[in-house]
Amino acid sequence: MKRELNRKERAEHLYRVITSERFLTKQGLGNEVPFFIYPFPAEEGLTMVEDREDLVTRIQHSGTRVLDLNLYDVALEILSERGILEQVLEIEADSSKGEIKELLQGVLDPQAHLIPRIGQAIQATPHDVIFLSGVGEVYPYIRSHNVLNNLQSTAKEAPTVLFFPGSYTHALATGASLDLFGQLHDDKYYRAFNILNYEV
């Protein structure tokens, strides 16, 4: 059984993988979409922001271009542009969580709004790899498996790495599961690879 990597070892592994020619040229994936999950302990959420920024800087210095997208920032941009952000903030105190969730899920629907916005960034920014973060911040309005399912047609040229606060497990009986915060065991997603298992 493999030993769990610590935070520093995971960051080093990620750097080596992402800057490798094998990863950037999508070797060894067969016909699968080049989607990768980078699971990390949920309690490292705040330090992961700094770790990811450091990683982006190191990777860019190596000559590999990163398109670094935070789902929370993208969601705020969409709400702002559609004039809904102020409205949400005004009604939040007097509305139930269910009402807010219903409103935001419609406005931030991955297929209709979120993926087209990500697609614009992909078209506008030259890149070799895409980073997606902010999964925990947008839950439950945006679910990671919905983003990945809808992103398949938009982000198939460059490898995409989803930074995931929790675990990504594969079991013969239950299939693959994204367990957010190590607690919520309900996001079925089968087509991504765990980047910590990727051999350079």
N, C-alpha and C positions, 0 to 999 in steps of 0.2 A: 504494500500500500504506500502511495506517495505521501511524503511529508508535506504538510501545509506550508506554503511560502509565507514569509512575513512581508510587511508592507514594502520594505526596501527591495526585497528580492522580487516581489511582484512587479514593481516599477521597472526594475532592471530587465526582467524578462520581457515586459511589454515593449520597452525601448528596442531590445534586440530583435524581437519579432517584427515590429512595425518598420524598422529600417532595413529589414532583410529583403533581398531581391525576390526570394521565394514567395513572401507574403504580398509584396507590392505587385507581382505579376500573377497573383492568384493561382499559384501552382498547387496541385494536390487537392483541389476542391471538386474535381469532376465537373458536373453541370450545376452544382449548387450555387445559390446566391452567396456573394462574399460578405456574409454577415457574421460578426463575432461578438460574443458577450464577454465583457470583462467584469466578473462578479467580484465584489469586495464587501467586507463586513460593514453592515449598515452603520455601526458606531463610528466608522471612519469617514462618515459623510462630509464633515467639515474639512478634515485634513485632505480629503480626496480632491477638493476644489484646488488647493495649492499644488498637490501632487500632479494633477492633470495639467495645470498651467506650466509647471516646470517641465513636464514631459513634452508638451507641445513645443516649448522653447528649444529643448534638446533635439527633438526630432527635426524641427525646422533648420537648426544649425547643421544637421547632418545632410541637408539638401532635400529632405522629404517634406512636401507641402501638406499641411493639415487644415481641413475645414472643420473648425471647432464650433459645434452648435449645441446650445443649451435649450432644451425643450421649454423650460420655464420662461426664458427670455423671449423665445419665439412666440409662446402663448401670449405674453404681455404685449408684444408688438401687434399681434392680430387683434386683441381686445381693444388696444388703444386706437388703432387705425379704423376700427369699425365703430368707435365711439361708445363702446360698451363698458370699458374699464371703470370709468367714473360711476356709471349706473350700478355696476356690481358692488363697488365699494359703498355706495349709498344704501343699498338694500340689504347688504350682508347681515347687519346686526338684527334686522327684523325678519329675516327669512330663515327657513329651515335648511339644514344641510342638503336635504333632498332637492329642494327647489333650486338652490345654487348649483348643485351638481347637474341637474337637468338643463339649466340655462347654459352652463359652461360646456357641457358635453355636446350640445348642439352647435355652439359657436366655434368650438375647437375640434369639431369632428375631423379625425385624421384624413379621411378620404377627400372631404370637401374643402377643408381649409388648411390643415397643418402640413400635409404632404406637398400640396402645391407651393406653399411658402418655402419649405425645405428644398423643393425642386428649383425654385428661383435662386436660392443661395448656391446650389450645386452648379447651376448654369453660369452664375455670375463670378464665381471664385475658382481660379485654377487650383487643383488639389490632387494629391496622390492617395489620401486616406481621409475618411470622414469620422469625426468623433461626435457621438451623441451623448449628452449628459442631462441632468435635471430630472431624471425619472421619478425620484422620490418626491420632488417638489410639485410635480404636476398630478400625482396620484390623489384621488381616484378619477379625476376629470379626463385624464389621458392615460391609457394603459399601454405599457411597453409592447405587448404582443400585437395590439392593433396598429401601432406605429410601424413595427417591423413588417407585418403582413401587407400593409398598404404601401410601404416603401420599396417593396421588391421590384416594381416596375420603374421606379424613379432613380434608385441608387444601385445600379448593377455594374457600373463601370469600375468604380474604385472600391476597395474594401471599406466596410463600415464597422466601427467598433462602438457598441452600446455599453456605457459605464453603468453597471447595475448594482444598486445597494441591496445585496441579498445573495442568493445562491441560484445557480443554474444547474439542475440535476437531470440526469438521464437514468430511467429505470425501465426494465423490460415490461413490467406490469403496467406502469402508468404513463410511459412515454417521457417526453422532456417537459420540464416545468421551470418557469421563472418564479422563484419564491421571494417576493419583495420583502425587504427587511428581515428575511429569514422566517417570516411568519405566514404571509398570505400565499397559500399554495393553490393558485387557481389560474394562472396565466399559462396556457399551453402554447408552447412555441417549439417547433421541431427543427427548423432549418438553419439555425445559427450554430456556430462552433464555439466552444469555450476556448478563448484565446490563451488561457493559462495551460492548456493541454497542447498547444500548437508547438511543434518542434521546428527549430530553425535549421 
